[in-house]
Amino acid sequence: MPWLDPVVYDPTVVEKDLANIEALGMTMVSIQILASEFEPDVWQVPTLRMHQISTASIREERVKAVNDFLRRVERHGLRVNVYLPGADPLYFNERRFKHR
């Protein structure tokens, strides 16, 4: 399950972790965001259908989690290195980033 999943993402835990990072004198955090994190996991689809939850709402909740995380990081005066697979400047994979 992706860390951005609304079931897993806990703003209280994130806030505590960021406060600890700041207290340690660190200035940056690094995260990895996969395109697949914005789609429901295959095993979730039957449950989502049963509860009439759309894949769009899962995507929306995960985007909210990213935005929440980035706002919290900013409040702690930290910088973020976001790793996007395929977006390496030396080996950029343009096909992965074309609008679908």
Helices and strands as residue ranges (DSSP letters): H 11-23, E 28-32, G 35-38, G 42-44, H 45-50, H 55-75, E 79-83, G 94-97
